[in-house]
Amino acid sequence: MTAKISRVFGVLCSGSISALITLCYAIGYGLMIFSDSLERYASVGIPSLLIGVCLVGLVVTLWSSQQFRIAGPDSNTAAILAVSLASIGLDTRAKGGSESAVIGTVLMALSLPATHTIPPRPGSMASPLVVMALNWVRWWLLP
């Protein structure tokens, strides 16, 4: 019984430390992405990033065949996303888009890379269907 309690305590401590580090990275990358021209949208963008990190981490953990797999934000894509999203936001604004259209377009573009990190279950069409739905929303509902 004592070994089981010790193991659970160790797993909870390591999971808490991993979650804290992941959230710190996500906040840092969120501040980098929503800086400069997207700074006014940081109050919406950073919580969206945190929710996305938690959801993608949970999905990857539950669907992974490896028990030790952990998903988190990637530093390689944060700089590319910052430049791309700033360009998308400025382009939407220059074409006469409203504030809600700008943040909607930016958040939609931000969510697309996350749909490709979710591994579909064998025989499942979940990931392609999500990408198709997001593309439909982007092209038909957003200006």
C-alpha positions, 0 to 999 in steps of 0.5 A: 500500500505504501509503494502505491501511495508513493508512486501516485505521489510521484506521478502527481508531482511530475505531472504538476511540474510538467503542466507548470512548465508547459503553461509557462511556455504557452504564456511566453509564446502567446506574449510573443505571438500577440505582440506589436500589431496584435497587442490589442487582442492579447486579452482574447488570444492568450487565454485561447492559447492556454485552452488550446494547449490544455485541450491538445495536450489532453487529446494527445495524452489520451489517444497516444499509444505511449503512456509517457507521451506529453504534448506542449507548445513548440518554440520553432513555430512560435516565431513563424506564427507571430509573423504570419498572424500579424500579417493576417491581422494587418491584411484583414484590417486593411481590407476593412474588416471589423475588430471581431473579424480580425480576431476571428480570422487570427484565432482561426489561423492559429487553430489550424496547426493544432488540428494537424497535431491531433493524431486520428484513431485508426479508421477515424476521419476526425482530423480531416473532418475538423480541417474541412470544417475549419476551412468552411468556416474560414471561407464562408463565414469570415469576410 
